[in-house]
Amino acid sequence: MDAQYEKDAPNRLPQGNDGEDEIVRQRKDKLERLIAEEGYNPYLVEKWDRKHSLAYVRENFSHLAEDELDESVTIVTAGRVMTLRKHGKAAFANLADETDNLQLYFQFNAMGEEKYTFAKKWVDSGDWVGIVGHPFRTQRGELTIHVRECVLLCKALRPLPEKWHGLKDTEVRYRQRYTDLIANPEVRETFRKRSKIISSIRKTLEDHGTIEVETPILSVLAGGANARPFKTFHNALGMEMYLRIATELYLKRLVVGMFGRVYEMGKNFRNEGLDTMHNPEFTAMEVYWAYADYHDMMDLTEEIIRNAADVVCGAGNPRKLRFQDVDLDFDKPFKRGSMLDLVAEYTGVDFRNISDDDEARRIGKDRGVEIKGTESRFTVLNLMFETFVEEKLIQPTFVTGHPTEISPLAKRDPENPDYTRRFELFICGKEVANAFSELNDPLDQRGRFEDQLKKKEAGDDEAHDFDEDFINAIETGLPPTGGLGIGVDRLVMFLTDSRSIRDVILFPTMKPLPSRTREDGGEDAGE
């Protein structure tokens, strides 16, 4: 027996809900008896040579007839015991691994008295076990492993969630994602799909000769988008810094530096609200191609999303998915329309015929749009779009022609300089991607940064910072460039039918619960 383990055991009692504490206490006592009576410490087991997954067993032995046992094959597997039913000299359990679950059958005569007694006495639901046995189909037709040996690999001190097959409390699910993943196999499947989607995005970009790079998360300026940043402090340099809100300006510097085609996939941070579509910490992918424009980025966006849909639907199957009672079709060419045309279509107001800011504000106010009184007609156009059009764009739709005033990094449309070569992709009324023909005129860029600086000085904490070094970079020469950003979390939501962005983020940030201690007779602190 491990003396140090026995000495430290009382200090390892997990803290949790009052309803669980008695079970935890009982399991802790059982663990200490296991060590004392058997000299067996499951936490000292270093490894288990698992040779077969449960999926392997299911795939290779489904042919067994009822009451057929194949003793010519020895299965060596492992997993977590989800349920356990003991009946005298026999017991049944449900064993789960990463992707599947199977029934286990423990039988006194097959295992022998010592091994059977050990398993029956010391193994509980939630424990990790190593299993040696033979494939078997019961008289009731259930594929099973007929156990010959059961090795306790890890003792679970906390019980599995109540009704482990259906934990629904979202507060618990998000705070204790490990519990959610145990209780809900479909959640594990969602995150497997997420990984495959991300791999698909990378493969699509790399097939086009695009290099993955890494740029700073900490920055002196928060640039590349209009958003409120998170602030931090760099002790060694004695200066305030920001968590990045976008990777755009660094990636375009790399195009200046003759990388040609680059992309980055990683975390961005925007100190803004929380809802089903927004999380302050989120995953984004940005890609920049020299010599391309926003039309190329549209084509690339469709390719990325269709390839990602293939990994969910299966290659060769229709790319049709259901999202929250809406049927989405990713096989059809994505619809394309300008902001001006879409606002005219859904509101009857053609902003091509409006040249006066006061008139635009009056129209917006009459339609119920919140107007402060200083908006230009271009800002009102965007507000009308956000208020009346966005929610109508259910099937994938590229929205082009954003006003220059709200697009500080996009190239102007030479046919109408008040608007830009830009698009946003909307699915189910939500923005999923944003792309430009990138502004590469340093004089124009300087002027737009100056306009943004005026907005910031007027109190707009989401206005873009003035980035002198970025001006220096494009003065060095940025070739014609197409750039694209995709919100990976939102894309995963639509492809996996996930209701909330938190359902596709493994560990979403949650407000801390009041702390708990076990001092002064067990009273909880902070409650």
DRENRO-235315 format. One record per residue (C-alpha): x, y, z; residue in three letters. Coordinates in steps of 0.2 Angstrom, whole numbers. Example, Ala and Ser with C-alpha at 12.3 -4.5 7.8 and 13.67 -1.06 7.14 Angstrom:
px, py, pz, code
62, -22, 39, ALA;
68, -5, 36, SER;
This chain:
px, py, pz, code
0, 0, 0, MET;
6, 18, -4, ASP;
9, 26, 13, ALA;
10, 44, 6, GLN;
-7, 41, -3, TYR;
-15, 35, 13, GLU;
-8, 50, 22, LYS;
-14, 62, 9, ASP;
-31, 55, 6, ALA;
-42, 66, 18, PRO;
-35, 81, 9, ASN;
-41, 75, -8, ARG;
-60, 75, -5, LEU;
-67, 85, -19, PRO;
-79, 99, -16, GLN;
-96, 99, -24, GLY;
-115, 100, -22, ASN;
-122, 95, -6, ASP;
-131, 81, -14, GLY;
-115, 73, -20, GLU;
-105, 75, -5, ASP;
-111, 59, 4, GLU;
-108, 49, -12, ILE;
-91, 56, -13, VAL;
-88, 52, 5, ARG;
-94, 34, 3, GLN;
-83, 32, -13, ARG;
-68, 39, -4, LYS;
-70, 27, 10, ASP;
-72, 13, -2, LYS;
-56, 18, -11, LEU;
-47, 18, 6, GLU;
-53, 1, 10, ARG;
-48, -5, -7, LEU;
-30, 0, -3, ILE;
-30, -7, 14, ALA;
-39, -23, 11, GLU;
-32, -27, -7, GLU;
-16, -17, -7, GLY;
-22, -10, -24, TYR;
-20, 8, -28, ASN;
-29, 11, -45, PRO;
-20, 28, -47, TYR;
-3, 19, -48, LEU;
-8, 9, -64, VAL;
3, 17, -77, GLU;
-4, 11, -93, LYS;
-16, -2, -101, TRP;
-12, -9, -118, ASP;
-29, -7, -127, ARG;
-29, -17, -143, LYS;
-47, -15, -148, HIS;
-60, -1, -148, SER;
-78, -5, -145, LEU;
-82, 1, -162, ALA;
-70, -13, -168, TYR;
-79, -26, -158, VAL;
-96, -20, -165, ARG;
-89, -19, -183, GLU;
-81, -37, -183, ASN;
-93, -47, -173, PHE;
-110, -42, -177, SER;
-112, -58, -186, HIS;
-113, -68, -170, LEU;
-129, -78, -168, ALA;
-140, -77, -152, GLU;
-131, -86, -138, ASP;
-115, -88, -148, GLU;
-98, -85, -139, LEU;
-82, -84, -150, ASP;
-68, -90, -138, GLU;
-56, -90, -153, SER;
-54, -71, -152, VAL;
-48, -62, -136, THR;
-53, -44, -135, ILE;
-43, -32, -125, VAL;
-52, -15, -123, THR;
-55, -2, -110, ALA;
-67, 12, -106, GLY;
-79, 19, -93, ARG;
-92, 9, -84, VAL;
-108, 19, -87, MET;
-120, 7, -78, THR;
-118, -8, -67, LEU;
-131, -22, -63, ARG;
-126, -35, -51, LYS;
-135, -52, -49, HIS;
-127, -64, -37, GLY;
-114, -74, -48, LYS;
-117, -63, -63, ALA;
-117, -45, -67, ALA;
-120, -34, -82, PHE;
-112, -17, -86, ALA;
-112, -4, -100, ASN;
-95, 1, -105, LEU;
-92, 16, -115, ALA;
-76, 22, -124, ASP;
-73, 38, -136, GLU;
-85, 33, -149, THR;
-96, 18, -144, ASP;
-103, 8, -130, ASN;
-106, -11, -127, LEU;
-113, -23, -114, GLN;
-101, -32, -102, LEU;
-106, -49, -95, TYR;
-97, -54, -79, PHE;
-99, -72, -74, GLN;
-92, -81, -59, PHE;
-88, -97, -67, ASN;
-79, -89, -82, ALA;
-69, -77, -72, MET;
-65, -87, -57, GLY;
-69, -83, -39, GLU;
-55, -71, -36, GLU;
-57, -60, -51, LYS;
-76, -60, -51, TYR;
-76, -55, -32, THR;
-64, -41, -35, PHE;
-74, -34, -49, ALA;
-91, -36, -41, LYS;
-85, -28, -24, LYS;
-74, -14, -30, TRP;
-80, -8, -47, VAL;
-93, 6, -48, ASP;
-102, 16, -62, SER;
-90, 30, -67, GLY;
-74, 19, -65, ASP;
-62, 16, -79, TRP;
-58, -2, -82, VAL;
-47, -13, -93, GLY;
-57, -28, -100, ILE;
-51, -44, -107, VAL;
-64, -56, -114, GLY;
-72, -64, -129, HIS;
-86, -57, -141, PRO;
-103, -64, -137, PHE;
-121, -62, -142, ARG;
-134, -64, -128, THR;
-150, -74, -129, GLN;
-159, -57, -131, ARG;
-148, -53, -146, GLY;
-137, -40, -138, GLU;
-118, -40, -143, LEU;
-108, -41, -128, THR;
-90, -44, -121, ILE;
-90, -60, -110, HIS;
-77, -54, -97, VAL;
-62, -65, -92, ARG;
-53, -51, -83, GLU;
-57, -34, -77, CYS;
-43, -22, -71, VAL;
-48, -6, -62, LEU;
-38, 8, -70, LEU;
-45, 23, -61, CYS;
-58, 25, -47, LYS;
-71, 39, -50, ALA;
-74, 48, -33, LEU;
-89, 58, -41, ARG;
-104, 49, -47, PRO;
-110, 51, -65, LEU;
-123, 64, -69, PRO;
-141, 59, -64, GLU;
-148, 50, -79, LYS;
-131, 50, -87, TRP;
-138, 47, -104, HIS;
-148, 64, -104, GLY;
-139, 78, -94, LEU;
-149, 93, -100, LYS;
-145, 107, -87, ASP;
-135, 119, -99, THR;
-127, 128, -84, GLU;
-119, 112, -78, VAL;
-116, 106, -96, ARG;
-105, 122, -99, TYR;
-97, 124, -82, ARG;
-92, 105, -82, GLN;
-90, 101, -100, ARG;
-82, 84, -95, TYR;
-98, 79, -87, THR;
-108, 85, -102, ASP;
-96, 74, -113, LEU;
-98, 59, -102, ILE;
-117, 61, -102, ALA;
-121, 66, -120, ASN;
-112, 56, -133, PRO;
-120, 67, -146, GLU;
-110, 82, -139, VAL;
-94, 72, -141, ARG;
-99, 69, -159, GLU;
-102, 88, -162, THR;
-84, 92, -157, PHE;
-77, 78, -167, ARG;
-87, 86, -182, LYS;
-79, 103, -177, ARG;
-62, 96, -178, SER;
-65, 88, -195, LYS;
-73, 105, -201, ILE;
-57, 114, -196, ILE;
-46, 101, -204, SER;
-56, 103, -220, SER;
-54, 122, -220, ILE;
-35, 119, -218, ARG;
-35, 107, -232, LYS;
-45, 118, -244, THR;
-33, 132, -241, LEU;
-17, 122, -242, GLU;
-23, 114, -258, ASP;
-23, 132, -265, HIS;
-5, 134, -259, GLY;
-9, 145, -244, THR;
3, 145, -230, ILE;
-3, 144, -212, GLU;
6, 157, -200, VAL;
5, 163, -183, GLU;
4, 181, -178, THR;
3, 190, -161, PRO;
-11, 188, -149, ILE;
-5, 202, -138, LEU;
-4, 219, -148, SER;
0, 237, -144, VAL;
-15, 242, -155, LEU;
-31, 232, -157, ALA;
-34, 233, -176, GLY;
-42, 224, -191, GLY;
-60, 227, -186, ALA;
-71, 238, -177, ASN;
-74, 231, -160, ALA;
-71, 234, -141, ARG;
-54, 226, -136, PRO;
-49, 217, -120, PHE;
-35, 226, -111, LYS;
-20, 219, -102, THR;
-3, 225, -95, PHE;
14, 219, -100, HIS;
24, 220, -84, ASN;
41, 218, -92, ALA;
38, 232, -105, LEU;
28, 242, -93, GLY;
14, 246, -105, MET;
-4, 242, -109, GLU;
-8, 230, -122, MET;
-23, 222, -131, TYR;
-29, 205, -135, LEU;
-31, 204, -154, ARG;
-48, 207, -161, ILE;
-43, 201, -179, ALA;
-27, 195, -188, THR;
-30, 206, -203, GLU;
-16, 219, -202, LEU;
-2, 207, -198, TYR;
-7, 195, -212, LEU;
-7, 209, -224, LYS;
10, 214, -218, ARG;
15, 196, -223, LEU;
8, 199, -241, VAL;
19, 215, -242, VAL;
33, 204, -236, GLY;
30, 193, -252, MET;
22, 178, -244, PHE;
9, 178, -257, GLY;
-5, 167, -249, ARG;
-6, 166, -230, VAL;
-20, 161, -218, TYR;
-22, 160, -199, GLU;
-34, 150, -189, MET;
-35, 155, -170, GLY;
-43, 164, -156, LYS;
-49, 182, -157, ASN;
-56, 192, -142, PHE;
-69, 206, -142, ARG;
-75, 213, -126, ASN;
-93, 213, -131, GLU;
-110, 205, -127, GLY;
-114, 186, -125, LEU;
-129, 178, -134, ASP;
-132, 163, -144, THR;
-122, 169, -158, MET;
-109, 179, -149, HIS;
-95, 174, -138, ASN;
-81, 186, -133, PRO;
-67, 173, -136, GLU;
-70, 165, -153, PHE;
-61, 156, -167, THR;
-59, 164, -183, ALA;
-50, 160, -200, MET;
-43, 174, -210, GLU;
-34, 171, -227, VAL;
-26, 184, -239, TYR;
-21, 180, -257, TRP;
-10, 192, -267, ALA;
-17, 196, -285, TYR;
-35, 191, -280, ALA;
-51, 201, -277, ASP;
-67, 199, -267, TYR;
-75, 189, -281, HIS;
-61, 176, -279, ASP;
-64, 176, -260, MET;
-83, 173, -264, MET;
-78, 157, -274, ASP;
-66, 152, -261, LEU;
-79, 154, -247, THR;
-91, 143, -256, GLU;
-78, 130, -259, GLU;
-73, 130, -240, ILE;
-91, 128, -234, ILE;
-95, 115, -247, ARG;
-80, 105, -242, ASN;
-84, 107, -224, ALA;
-102, 101, -227, ALA;
-95, 86, -235, ASP;
-86, 80, -219, VAL;
-103, 81, -210, VAL;
-114, 74, -224, CYS;
-102, 62, -231, GLY;
-93, 65, -248, ALA;
-105, 62, -263, GLY;
-121, 65, -252, ASN;
-132, 80, -255, PRO;
-125, 95, -245, ARG;
-142, 98, -236, LYS;
-142, 101, -218, LEU;
-156, 105, -205, ARG;
-152, 120, -193, PHE;
-165, 123, -180, GLN;
-180, 118, -191, ASP;
-173, 126, -206, VAL;
-167, 116, -221, ASP;
-151, 123, -228, LEU;
-145, 119, -246, ASP;
-126, 121, -248, PHE;
-126, 113, -265, ASP;
-135, 128, -274, LYS;
-124, 143, -279, PRO;
-125, 155, -265, PHE;
-136, 170, -269, LYS;
-127, 187, -272, ARG;
-135, 204, -270, GLY;
-129, 222, -265, SER;
-134, 230, -249, MET;
-143, 244, -259, LEU;
-153, 231, -269, ASP;
-158, 221, -254, LEU;
-163, 236, -244, VAL;
-174, 241, -258, ALA;
-181, 224, -260, GLU;
-186, 221, -242, TYR;
-191, 239, -237, THR;
-196, 248, -253, GLY;
-183, 262, -250, VAL;
-170, 264, -264, ASP;
-155, 274, -256, PHE;
-148, 277, -273, ARG;
-162, 291, -274, ASN;
-157, 298, -257, ILE;
-143, 311, -257, SER;
-147, 320, -241, ASP;
-142, 314, -224, ASP;
-157, 323, -215, ASP;
-169, 314, -227, GLU;
-161, 297, -224, ALA;
-162, 300, -205, ARG;
-181, 305, -207, ARG;
-184, 289, -217, ILE;
-175, 278, -205, GLY;
-184, 286, -190, LYS;
-201, 284, -198, ASP;
-197, 265, -201, ARG;
-193, 263, -182, GLY;
-174, 263, -184, VAL;
-166, 270, -168, GLU;
-158, 286, -175, ILE;
-147, 297, -164, LYS;
-147, 312, -176, GLY;
-129, 312, -182, THR;
-129, 297, -194, GLU;
-125, 299, -213, SER;
-136, 292, -226, ARG;
-123, 278, -228, PHE;
-125, 274, -209, THR;
-144, 274, -210, VAL;
-143, 262, -225, LEU;
-133, 250, -215, ASN;
-145, 252, -200, LEU;
-160, 248, -212, MET;
-151, 233, -218, PHE;
-147, 226, -201, GLU;
-165, 230, -195, THR;
-175, 224, -210, PHE;
-165, 213, -221, VAL;
-152, 202, -211, GLU;
-165, 191, -203, GLU;
-173, 187, -220, LYS;
-157, 180, -227, LEU;
-159, 162, -223, ILE;
-151, 152, -237, GLN;
-132, 157, -239, PRO;
-132, 174, -247, THR;
-117, 186, -251, PHE;
-121, 204, -248, VAL;
-110, 216, -257, THR;
-107, 235, -259, GLY;
-105, 240, -241, HIS;
-103, 259, -239, PRO;
-85, 265, -238, THR;
-89, 274, -222, GLU;
-91, 258, -212, ILE;
-77, 248, -222, SER;
-61, 256, -217, PRO;
-50, 243, -224, LEU;
-59, 239, -241, ALA;
-55, 245, -258, LYS;
-67, 258, -265, ARG;
-78, 253, -280, ASP;
-71, 264, -294, PRO;
-89, 266, -301, GLU;
-96, 273, -285, ASN;
-82, 277, -272, PRO;
-95, 279, -259, ASP;
-96, 260, -258, TYR;
-83, 246, -257, THR;
-78, 230, -265, ARG;
-83, 220, -250, ARG;
-95, 206, -246, PHE;
-103, 198, -230, GLU;
-110, 180, -231, LEU;
-126, 178, -221, PHE;
-134, 161, -216, ILE;
-150, 160, -206, CYS;
-149, 179, -204, GLY;
-132, 179, -196, LYS;
-115, 185, -203, GLU;
-103, 170, -206, VAL;
-89, 178, -217, ALA;
-83, 195, -221, ASN;
-71, 199, -236, ALA;
-63, 213, -246, PHE;
-54, 218, -261, SER;
-41, 225, -249, GLU;
-37, 243, -248, LEU;
-19, 245, -254, ASN;
-19, 264, -257, ASP;
-9, 271, -242, PRO;
-15, 289, -245, LEU;
-33, 283, -244, ASP;
-30, 271, -230, GLN;
-22, 286, -220, ARG;
-37, 296, -223, GLY;
-49, 282, -217, ARG;
-39, 279, -201, PHE;
-40, 298, -198, GLU;
-59, 297, -200, ASP;
-60, 282, -188, GLN;
-49, 292, -175, LEU;
-61, 306, -175, LYS;
-75, 294, -171, LYS;
-65, 286, -157, LYS;
-62, 304, -150, GLU;
-80, 307, -151, ALA;
-83, 292, -140, GLY;
-85, 277, -152, ASP;
-75, 264, -142, ASP;
-77, 252, -157, GLU;
-69, 263, -170, ALA;
-53, 257, -178, HIS;
-36, 263, -170, ASP;
-24, 273, -181, PHE;
-10, 261, -185, ASP;
5, 270, -192, GLU;
16, 255, -194, ASP;
2, 247, -205, PHE;
3, 263, -216, ILE;
21, 261, -217, ASN;
19, 243, -223, ALA;
7, 247, -237, ILE;
18, 262, -242, GLU;
31, 248, -245, THR;
19, 241, -257, GLY;
4, 229, -255, LEU;
-1, 221, -272, PRO;
-19, 219, -276, PRO;
-26, 207, -263, THR;
-41, 198, -258, GLY;
-45, 195, -240, GLY;
-58, 184, -231, LEU;
-62, 181, -213, GLY;
-74, 167, -208, ILE;
-82, 164, -190, GLY;
-77, 146, -187, VAL;
-89, 144, -172, ASP;
-104, 150, -181, ARG;
-100, 140, -197, LEU;
-99, 124, -185, VAL;
-115, 129, -177, MET;
-124, 129, -194, PHE;
-116, 113, -200, LEU;
-119, 103, -184, THR;
-137, 110, -179, ASP;
-131, 118, -163, SER;
-142, 130, -155, ARG;
-129, 141, -146, SER;
-111, 146, -150, ILE;
-107, 139, -133, ARG;
-113, 122, -139, ASP;
-98, 122, -151, VAL;
-85, 129, -139, ILE;
-78, 116, -127, LEU;
-75, 127, -112, PHE;
-85, 144, -114, PRO;
-81, 157, -101, THR;
-94, 157, -87, MET;
-96, 168, -72, LYS;
-88, 160, -57, PRO;
-99, 152, -44, LEU;
-97, 157, -26, PRO;
-82, 149, -18, SER;
-84, 134, -7, ARG;
-73, 128, 8, THR;
-74, 115, 21, ARG;
-68, 125, 36, GLU;
-78, 129, 52, ASP;
-88, 113, 52, GLY;
-92, 112, 33, GLY;
-100, 129, 31, GLU;
-99, 136, 13, ASP;
-91, 152, 10, ALA;
-98, 166, -1, GLY;
-116, 159, 0, GLU;
